[in-house]
Amino acid sequence: MDYVIRNATRNDMPQVLHLIKELATFEKEPHAVEVTADDLKHDGFGEHPAFHCFVADVNSKIEGIALIYNRYSTWKGKILHLEDLIVSKSMRGKGLGTALLNKVVQYGYDLGVKRINWEVIDWNEPAINFYEQKGANVMRDWDVVQLNETGIKNYIAKL
């Protein structure tokens, strides 16, 4: 199988969105995706991009993505956050996930980050095993904390 891991372009965003929706369906939240291809184009390719995206291009079809952005740790300094690493269901087990993760780790190394972090849903054992086999530490004693849009509005209303 011939493929290339490359930087995403604006024109890739509809296919990137398709994979994001595929992941949402896999994670049993098919209606949770609010972002649009236009949002991705605007947010990822403007004057101050909010993210960077690598794609696995197989015969001009995007079969995998790794979407990352910079963060800062008060304990470590510069870190990189991997928001999602997605490989289409039909292409899993063919090396695309490893190739994408390799690209992310090399990118982080080149930036001089102190850590790369991401989350994995606790019931996705194949992904957990994949990450652990690559040497990642799956920290099962940490909980993810979020304020969604409604929570933000409610919080602000109480100020």
N, C-alpha and C positions, 0 to 999 in steps of 0.2 A: 504494500500500500504506500503510495506516494502522498506525502503531506508536507506542509511547511508551517512552522510556528512563526507568526509575524505580528507586528503592531496592527491593531484594528484601525480601520478608516471609518469615516462618517457613513460611507456606503454599506458598511458591514452591519450597521446597527439594527436594521430589520431582522437579519438572521440572528444577531446576538439576542434580541428581544425574544425571538422564537425559542432559543435555548433557555432563557430565563423563565419563560412560561412553562417549558418542559420540566424544569427543576421544581417550580411551584406545584405542578401537578404531582410529581413524584413525592414531594413533601406534604401532600394531601391538603394543599391550599391553592387550588387552581384559580380562584378569583381574587387572590391577595395582591397580584401584580398591578400596580397603578401606573408605573412608569411607562412611557411611550417611546417609540423609536425616535421621535422628535426630541423628547427630553434627553435621551442618551446622546443624540447628536449635539445638542446645545451644551449639555453639562460636561461632555467628555472632550469636546473639540473647540471650545471657545478660547478666549484670551487667557483665562485662568481655569484650565481643566480640573474638574473635581475628581477625575479618575483616569487611570491608564488601563488599557485593555489589550491583551494578547489573544489572538485567535489561532485555532488549528484549522487550516485551510486544506481541505481534501478535494481536489479537482474542482476548485472554485466554489465549494460549498463549505460554510462554516459548521464544523462538527464539534467544536469545543471552544471554550473561552476561559480566561483567567482575568478577572477584573480586580484591580488593586488600587490603593491610594495611600498617601503618606499620613502617618500619625506621629505623635510625639509622646514618649513615656517619661514621666517625672523621675523614674528610677534608672532608665537606660539611655534616653536620648531618642535619636531618630529610629523609628520603626516603620514597617510596611504592613498594611492590612490587606489580606486577601479576602475580598468580599465573597466572591464565588469562584469556584473552579467547577466547570460544568462540561461534561462530555455527553453528546447525544447517546441515547440508550442503544441505538444500533451500532455505535462505534466503541462501546466500552470494551476493555480488555485488549485493545489493539495498540496501546502505548501512548495514546494522545494525552491522557491524564498525566503520565510521567513526564512527557515532553513539555507540557504546559507548566507543571510544577518546577521542572528544571529551569525553565525560562524565568519564572518568578524569582526563584532563589538566586539565580545569576544576576538578575536585575537588582535585587535587594543587596547582594554582595557588592555590585558595582557602585551602588549608591552609598555604601558604607553603613547600612542600617545595623542596629544592634540586635534586632529581633524581627521576625515575620510572624504575625499571628492571624488566626482565623477561627471560625467556629464550625462545628459539625454537629448535626442533629444526633441526639443520643441513641436513636434506634438504627442509624445507618451504619451497621457493622462493616459492610464492605469498604465504605469510605474511611472509617476509623482504622481498620486493618491496613488499608493502603497508606494512610498517613503515618501510622506507627512503623510500618515496614521501611518508610523513607527516613525514619529517625525523629519524627515529630513527637512531642510530648502532648498527649491528649489529657488535659487537666480536668478531670471529672469532678473536682471539688470546687469549681468556680461556677457561678450562675450568671447568665447573661441578664443584664438590666437594661430596660428600654422605657422611654416615654414615647408613645406613638403620637400622632398629630392631635388626636382628641385629648390625650393626657397633657400635651404641651399647652393646649388652649385652656384646659381646666386649671393647670398650674398657674399660668399667667393671670387668669381671672381672679385667683386668690391673692395676688400680690397687692 
